[in-house]
Every structure is written in structure tokens, then in C-alpha cells.
Amino acid sequence: MRIKDFQKLIAERYQKRDRKRGTPKTFMWFVEEVGELATALADEKTTKKQKEEEFADILAWLCTLANINDVDIEKACLDKYHKKQPKGFK
């Protein structure tokens, strides 16, 4: 799945509610998820599956923020990083 496809999936499922919540509150949810990932990474007892779920949550909330701010994450990443690859990098 491409990033744009995942972002679209998140929009289809949650965009109406997310836009109503707005950017400031949505950003707080995103930060909470980052905190949960930090806790998972710091705890040696955290399973790989639990870490994967936290990474997925962060990506979903990042897509939500992008959606309600009309940002295409895939395009933004390609515009910023693809053209700036070090020489010899493929």
C-alpha cells in the first residue's frame, strides 16, 4: 500500500469526525500516540507486535492531521526528500 492509499483510507473512515475535532485537538491525540510509542520502545517487555501497533497508530494520526490540513503526505515527502538524495543513492 502506498502512503497516499493509506491516507485516503484514513480519510474515508474518519475525516468528517476529524475535521470537526480540528487541528489543535487532533495534534494532542497525535502527541499522545507518540508518547505511547516512546513508552513501548523504552520497555524491554514490549513485543514487536505492540511496537508495530504503536507505529501504525502514529502513522494514522499523522495522516489525519495531514487530511484535515489538506496536505498530501506522499507528495510532500517526495518533494522534500526524493530530489535531495545523496549522489549514488538509489
Secondary structure in CASP SS format (residue, H / E / C, confidence):
PFRMAT SS
TARGET T0000
AUTHOR 0000-0000-0000
METHOD secondary structure of the structure
MODEL  1
M C 1.00
R C 1.00
I H 1.00
K H 1.00
D H 1.00
F H 1.00
Q H 1.00
K H 1.00
L H 1.00
I H 1.00
A H 1.00
E H 1.00
R H 1.00
Y H 1.00
Q H 1.00
K H 1.00
R H 1.00
D H 1.00
R H 1.00
K H 1.00
R H 1.00
G C 1.00
T H 1.00
P H 1.00
K H 1.00
T H 1.00
F H 1.00
M H 1.00
W H 1.00
F H 1.00
V H 1.00
E H 1.00
E H 1.00
V H 1.00
G H 1.00
E H 1.00
L H 1.00
A H 1.00
T H 1.00
A H 1.00
L H 1.00
A H 1.00
D C 1.00
E C 1.00
K C 1.00
T C 1.00
T C 1.00
K H 1.00
K H 1.00
Q H 1.00
K H 1.00
E H 1.00
E H 1.00
E H 1.00
F H 1.00
A H 1.00
D H 1.00
I H 1.00
L H 1.00
A H 1.00
W H 1.00
L H 1.00
C H 1.00
T H 1.00
L H 1.00
A H 1.00
N H 1.00
I H 1.00
N C 1.00
D C 1.00
V C 1.00
D C 1.00
I H 1.00
E H 1.00
K H 1.00
A H 1.00
C H 1.00
L H 1.00
D H 1.00
K H 1.00
Y H 1.00
H H 1.00
K H 1.00
K H 1.00
Q C 1.00
P C 1.00
K C 1.00
G C 1.00
F C 1.00
K C 1.00
END
